[in-house]
């Protein structure tokens, strides 16, 4: 079995009912686009990525940051 991961939208801001519908459609569009190529949706997962500052950035006080990313698994 082979899996494929694609980035999912990072943040969806809902201001009214139509925004909610649009957000859901954007996920459905991504899933449907991949299904036309034969991929079957499996799940949505999140991963945390640690970003280490370079030597100079650390020297000027920049700290390690952790960002969370969403991905759709097919």
Number of C-alpha atoms within 10 A of each C-alpha: 2 5 10 13 15 14 14 18 14 10 9 11 8 12 8 8 9 10 13 14 11 13 17 12 12 14 14 12 12 16 20 15 12 16 13 9 8 10 16 15 17 13 10 14 13 13 10 10 11 11 11 13 15 11 9 9 11 12 10 9 9 13 13 11 10 11 9 10 15 17 17 19 18 18
